[in-house]
Amino acid sequence: MTYKKYTLGLLIRLVVLTLGLAAVAFGVSMNQMALLMVGAILSLVVFYKLYKFITRRFVAMDDFFESVKYNDFSRRFVSKGAPEDLARLHEGFNLINDKIREINSNKEAQYLYLQKILEMVDVGIISYHQKTGDVLWANEAIKKTLSIPSFKNIKFLKSRKPELFENIFEMSHLTGSSISIQVNGEKLKVLVSETVFYENEDSFKIILLQNIDETLNQNESEAWKKLLSVMTHEIMNSIAPISSLADTLQYQVGENLKNPEENALDILDLNEAIGSIKKRSEGLMKFAKTYRSLNKVTHINRSNVYVENLFASIERLMKPSLASKHIALNFDLSNSQLQVKIDSYLIEQVLINLIVNARDALQGKEGAEVLITAKSTTDGYTLIKVIDNGNGIPPEIQETIFVPFFTTKKNGSGIGLSLCKQIMMLHKGKIQIHSEEHKGTSISLLFL
């Protein structure tokens, strides 16, 4: 509608201008001065009005483009009282300005939100222009880790701490790497990763720097605390009776040396006491040997193994002992040609440990069965499961069964499942458990 009115207004002005020019031409040809003057004045007035009518839109657009050029989106274009076509144009400009202000406001809020988050994280982050070295942004964590003040260009580090500059900014860390750096005479272990992004023809780099020294020290400290707690408990359990018996024997021998006639030694008691000391000492040795087995496995020799052959070996080893306890051992293999790349010796050990645990959970149960299955997943991985229909594992201890030295068995060492997990980790695989009390347990070995 506005466009039609604009066209109509333009057409009327052109018609009037044409009439004015015609009057001038007619006045000249007929030598009519009055008509000539009227036509000339009319033509000039209409021409001026036509010029203003046409250019006012371009003036408004120039003003708008000028405000865009200088990012001045606060300007308001007056639409009230203006000609209808110009009013609609001003309303459109105001709408664009409002929308751009809203977008800028949202972007600023998101930027501040992101900046606050990045300031809160412990990971050091710095972004800079690759060519000039100008720093776009750096959080407090990286300044704290590197013990440096605020700086505008990474060349500041090059002149002050050249070795630090070379290790962090000049070395490639695209795949992520852990390096050791010297900060204030202290050696720190840090994890460095980087990424590059491009904006028009400029390239920028973001570097992430994480101090893992404290984390490693804390994890190591916690591990030592747990280990020392377990070892202290086990060692004290063995040493206490040994010490007590040794004191008793020393006292009896001392009394016998003072007065052999009144304090004769009972050889049988002495033999039993020495036997007890020997037994407890052997228990302590067994514990030390069991602990050492956790550190024994450090590398694996993988090769392609037919799962069918693996199952056959396990069946030969375990079926007789399970049969003696009236437990059925069955296998379910979906594909006889299924292969898996493993260290067969170690995976046999894992399966034996899991079957032994299943056997213990099935004691005294009618229709006891251990089922071992294998199949290839849709992702191309190999999945082996050891399933029993035993008593299951209580939910409250399912989270801790892989912790070293944790056991619910009277004579258990708490090493078997920990060793299984370590072996699966060396295979870059996963071990997962699903168990329901009084229904059974399923332990999955996923080989990636």
C-alpha positions in Angstrom: 0.0 0.0 0.0 2.8 2.4 0.9 4.6 1.6 -2.3 1.5 2.4 -4.3 1.1 5.8 -2.6 4.7 6.5 -3.2 4.3 5.7 -6.9 1.2 7.8 -7.1 2.9 10.8 -5.5 5.8 10.5 -7.8 3.5 10.2 -10.9 1.4 13.3 -9.8 4.6 15.4 -9.4 5.9 14.3 -12.8 2.5 15.2 -14.4 2.5 18.6 -12.8 6.1 19.2 -13.8 5.2 18.2 -17.3 2.3 20.7 -17.4 4.5 23.4 -16.0 7.1 22.8 -18.7 4.4 22.7 -21.3 3.1 26.1 -20.1 6.6 27.5 -20.4 7.0 26.2 -23.9 3.5 27.4 -24.9 4.2 30.9 -23.4 7.5 31.2 -25.3 5.9 30.1 -28.6 2.8 32.4 -28.2 4.8 35.2 -26.6 2.6 35.1 -23.5 4.8 36.4 -20.6 2.2 35.8 -17.9 1.8 32.1 -19.0 5.6 31.8 -19.3 6.1 33.1 -15.7 3.4 31.0 -14.2 4.8 27.9 -16.0 8.3 28.6 -15.0 7.5 29.2 -11.3 5.3 26.1 -11.2 8.0 24.0 -12.9 10.7 25.2 -10.4 8.5 24.6 -7.4 7.4 21.1 -8.6 11.0 20.2 -9.6 12.2 21.2 -6.1 9.4 19.2 -4.5 10.2 16.3 -6.7 13.9 16.4 -5.8 13.1 16.5 -2.1 10.5 13.7 -2.6 13.0 11.4 -4.2 16.1 12.2 -2.2 14.5 12.1 1.3 14.6 8.3 1.3 18.3 8.3 0.3 19.1 10.8 3.0 17.4 8.6 5.5 19.3 5.5 4.2 22.6 7.5 4.4 21.9 8.4 8.0 21.1 4.7 8.8 24.3 3.4 7.0 26.3 6.1 8.9 25.1 4.8 12.2 25.8 1.2 11.1 29.3 2.2 10.1 30.1 3.6 13.6 28.0 0.9 15.5 25.6 3.6 16.7 22.5 1.5 17.1 21.0 3.8 19.8 19.8 6.3 17.2 16.0 6.6 16.8 14.5 7.6 13.4 11.4 9.7 13.8 8.3 8.2 12.2 5.6 10.2 13.9 4.4 13.1 11.8 6.7 12.0 8.8 5.2 11.2 5.4 3.8 7.7 5.3 6.4 6.2 3.0 9.2 7.8 5.1 7.6 6.8 8.3 7.5 3.2 7.3 11.2 3.4 6.3 12.1 4.9 9.7 10.1 2.2 11.5 12.1 -0.4 9.6 15.4 1.2 10.6 14.3 1.4 14.2 13.3 -2.3 14.1 16.7 -3.3 12.7 18.5 -1.2 15.4 16.4 -2.8 18.2 17.2 -6.3 16.9 20.9 -5.5 16.6 21.0 -4.1 20.1 19.2 -7.2 21.4 21.7 -9.5 19.6 24.7 -7.4 20.9 23.2 -7.5 24.4 22.8 -11.3 24.3 26.3 -11.7 22.9 27.8 -9.5 25.6 25.9 -11.4 28.3 27.1 -14.7 26.8 30.7 -13.4 26.7 30.6 -12.3 30.3 29.0 -15.6 31.3 31.7 -17.5 29.4 34.4 -15.3 30.8 33.3 -15.9 34.4 33.2 -19.7 33.8 36.7 -19.7 32.3 38.0 -17.6 35.2 36.6 -20.1 37.7 38.2 -23.2 36.1 41.6 -24.4 37.3 42.8 -24.9 33.8 45.0 -22.0 32.4 43.7 -20.6 29.1 45.3 -18.1 26.7 44.3 -17.0 23.3 46.5 -15.0 21.0 47.1 -13.8 17.4 49.6 -16.3 15.9 51.4 -13.7 13.7 51.6 -10.7 16.0 51.5 -12.5 19.3 48.9 -10.1 20.7 47.0 -11.7 23.5 43.2 -11.7 23.1 42.4 -13.2 26.4 44.1 -15.0 29.3 42.5 -16.2 32.6 44.0 -15.9 36.0 44.8 -19.6 36.2 47.5 -19.4 33.5 49.0 -16.4 35.2 49.1 -18.2 38.5 50.5 -21.4 37.1 53.3 -19.6 35.2 53.7 -17.0 38.0 53.5 -14.1 35.6 51.7 -10.7 35.6 49.2 -9.6 33.0 50.7 -9.2 29.6 49.5 -8.0 26.2 51.9 -9.9 23.9 53.4 -13.4 24.3 56.8 -11.9 23.3 56.8 -10.6 26.9 57.5 -14.2 28.0 60.1 -14.7 25.3 62.3 -11.9 26.7 61.6 -12.7 30.4 61.4 -16.5 30.4 62.7 -17.9 27.1 62.7 -21.5 28.2 59.1 -21.3 29.3 58.2 -19.6 26.1 59.8 -22.3 24.0 58.2 -25.2 25.9 54.7 -23.7 25.8 54.3 -21.5 22.8 56.8 -22.8 20.2 56.5 -26.5 20.7 53.6 -28.3 19.1 50.9 -29.6 21.4 48.1 -30.3 18.9 47.6 -33.8 20.3 48.1 -32.8 23.9 51.3 -33.6 25.8 52.6 -33.5 29.4 55.8 -31.5 29.9 57.9 -30.4 32.9 58.5 -26.7 33.3 60.5 -24.6 35.8 58.5 -21.9 37.6 60.3 -19.9 40.4 62.9 -22.6 40.7 60.2 -25.3 41.2 59.7 -28.1 38.7 56.0 -28.5 37.7 54.3 -31.2 35.6 51.8 -29.7 33.3 49.4 -30.9 30.6 49.4 -28.7 27.5 47.0 -28.8 24.5 46.3 -26.3 21.8 44.0 -25.6 18.9 44.0 -23.1 16.0 41.1 -21.2 14.6 40.8 -18.8 11.7 38.9 -15.5 11.3 39.1 -14.1 7.8 42.8 -14.1 7.0 44.0 -14.1 10.6 44.8 -17.2 12.6 44.5 -17.4 16.4 45.8 -20.1 18.8 44.2 -21.2 22.1 46.5 -23.0 24.6 45.2 -24.9 27.6 47.6 -25.5 30.5 46.8 -27.7 33.4 49.0 -28.2 36.5 48.8 -31.9 37.1 51.5 -32.0 39.7 49.1 -31.4 42.6 46.6 -33.9 41.2 49.3 -36.5 40.8 50.7 -35.8 44.3 47.2 -36.0 45.8 46.3 -39.2 44.0 49.6 -40.7 44.9 49.2 -39.6 48.5 45.7 -41.1 48.7 46.9 -44.4 47.1 49.7 -44.6 49.6 47.3 -43.9 52.5 45.0 -46.7 51.4 47.9 -49.1 50.8 49.6 -48.3 54.1 46.2 -48.7 55.9 45.7 -52.2 54.4 49.3 -53.3 54.8 49.4 -52.0 58.4 46.3 -53.9 59.3 47.5 -57.1 57.7 51.0 -56.9 59.1 49.8 -56.1 62.6 47.4 -59.1 62.4 50.4 -61.3 61.7 53.0 -59.6 64.0 50.8 -59.3 67.1 50.5 -63.1 67.8 54.1 -63.6 66.7 55.3 -61.0 69.2 53.1 -62.4 72.0 54.3 -65.9 71.4 57.9 -64.8 71.2 57.6 -63.0 74.5 56.1 -66.1 76.1 58.8 -68.3 74.7 61.6 -65.9 75.8 60.2 -65.8 79.3 59.9 -69.6 79.6 63.4 -70.1 78.2 64.8 -67.4 80.6 63.1 -69.0 83.6 64.5 -72.4 82.5 68.0 -71.0 82.2 67.7 -69.5 85.8 66.4 -72.6 87.4 66.2 -75.7 85.1 64.9 -78.0 87.7 61.8 -75.9 88.8 61.0 -74.5 85.3 61.4 -77.4 82.9 60.5 -76.7 79.3 57.5 -78.4 77.8 58.9 -79.5 74.4 55.4 -80.1 73.0 54.2 -76.6 74.0 57.4 -75.1 72.6 56.9 -77.0 69.3 53.3 -75.8 69.0 54.4 -72.2 69.7 57.1 -72.3 67.1 54.7 -73.9 64.6 52.2 -71.0 65.2 55.0 -68.5 64.6 55.9 -70.3 61.4 52.3 -70.3 60.3 51.7 -66.6 60.9 55.0 -65.8 59.2 54.0 -67.8 56.1 50.7 -65.8 56.1 52.6 -62.6 56.1 54.8 -63.8 53.3 51.7 -64.9 51.3 50.2 -61.4 51.8 53.4 -59.8 50.5 53.5 -62.1 47.5 49.8 -61.4 46.8 50.4 -57.6 46.8 53.4 -58.0 44.5 51.2 -59.7 41.9 49.3 -56.4 41.4 52.5 -54.9 40.0 53.6 -57.9 38.0 51.5 -57.2 34.9 53.0 -54.2 33.1 52.7 -55.2 29.4 50.9 -57.6 27.1 51.6 -59.6 24.0 48.5 -59.4 21.9 47.6 -61.7 18.9 44.5 -62.7 17.1 42.9 -65.6 18.9 39.8 -67.6 18.0 37.3 -67.3 20.8 36.4 -70.9 20.2 39.9 -72.0 21.1 40.0 -69.8 24.1 36.7 -71.4 25.4 38.0 -74.9 24.7 41.1 -74.2 26.9 39.0 -72.7 29.7 36.6 -75.8 29.5 39.6 -78.2 29.9 40.9 -76.3 32.9 37.7 -75.6 34.8 35.1 -78.2 34.0 36.4 -80.9 36.3 36.6 -78.7 39.4 33.1 -77.3 38.7 31.7 -80.8 38.0 33.0 -82.0 41.4 30.8 -79.3 43.0 27.8 -80.1 40.8 28.1 -76.9 38.8 27.4 -77.0 35.0 29.8 -75.0 32.8 28.3 -74.1 29.4 29.4 -72.0 26.5 27.5 -70.0 23.9 29.4 -68.7 20.9 27.4 -67.0 18.2 30.1 -67.2 15.6 32.7 -70.0 15.5 35.0 -67.8 13.4 35.0 -64.9 15.9 38.4 -63.6 16.7 39.7 -61.2 19.3 43.1 -59.6 19.7 44.3 -60.4 23.2 47.0 -61.8 25.3 45.5 -65.2 25.7 47.5 -66.2 28.8 46.2 -63.1 30.7 42.6 -63.3 29.5 42.6 -67.0 30.5 43.6 -65.8 33.9 40.8 -63.3 34.0 38.2 -65.9 33.0 39.5 -68.4 35.5 39.2 -65.7 38.3 35.7 -64.9 37.3 34.7 -68.5 37.1 36.2 -69.2 40.5 34.2 -66.3 41.9 31.1 -67.7 40.3 31.8 -71.1 41.7 32.0 -69.7 45.2 28.7 -67.9 44.7 27.0 -71.1 43.6 27.9 -73.3 46.5 24.9 -75.3 47.7 22.6 -74.1 45.0 20.5 -76.5 43.0 20.7 -76.2 39.2 23.9 -74.2 39.5 25.3 -73.0 36.2 28.1 -70.9 34.8 27.5 -69.6 31.3 30.1 -68.0 29.2 29.0 -66.2 26.0 30.8 -64.3 23.2 29.6 -62.2 20.4 30.5 -59.3 18.2 28.7 -56.0 18.9 27.2 -53.7 16.3 30.2 -51.4 16.8 32.6 -54.2 15.8 33.8 -54.9 19.3 34.0 -58.3 21.0 31.9 -58.9 24.1 32.5 -61.9 26.4 30.2 -62.5 29.4 30.6 -64.7 32.4 27.1 -65.3 33.9 26.0 -67.3 36.9 22.7 -67.9 38.6 24.1 -67.6 42.1 23.3 -65.4 45.1 24.4 -62.2 43.4 26.3 -59.2 44.8 24.7 -56.8 47.2 24.3 -53.3 45.7 26.2 -51.6 48.5 29.4 -53.4 47.6 29.2 -53.5 43.8 31.1 -50.3 43.6 34.1 -51.6 45.7 34.6 -55.1 44.4 37.4 -54.0 42.1 39.3 -52.1 44.9 42.6 -53.9 45.8 42.4 -56.0 48.9 38.6 -55.7 49.2 37.0 -59.1 49.7 33.9 -60.6 51.3 35.5 -64.1 51.4 36.9 -65.5 54.7 40.1 -66.6 53.0 40.1 -64.1 50.1 43.0 -61.8 49.3 41.0 -59.1 47.5 43.4 -59.3 44.5 41.6 -61.4 41.9 39.1 -58.8 40.5 41.6 -56.0 40.9 44.0 -58.0 38.7 41.2 -58.7 36.2 40.5 -54.9 35.9 44.2 -54.1 35.5 44.5 -56.7 32.7 41.5 -55.3 30.9 42.9 -51.8 31.2 46.1 -53.0 29.6 44.0 -54.4 26.7 42.3 -50.9 26.4 39.1 -52.7 27.2 36.4 -52.5 29.9 35.1 -54.8 32.6 31.5 -54.2 33.8 29.3 -55.9 36.3 25.5 -56.4 36.5 24.2 -58.3 39.5 20.9 -58.8 41.3 20.7 -60.4 44.7 19.4 -64.0 44.7 19.2 -63.9 40.8 22.8 -64.0 39.7 25.7 -62.0 38.3 26.9 -61.1 34.9 30.4 -59.7 34.3 31.1 -58.3 30.8 34.5 -58.1 29.2 34.4 -55.6 26.3 37.4 -55.6 23.9 37.6 -52.3 22.0 
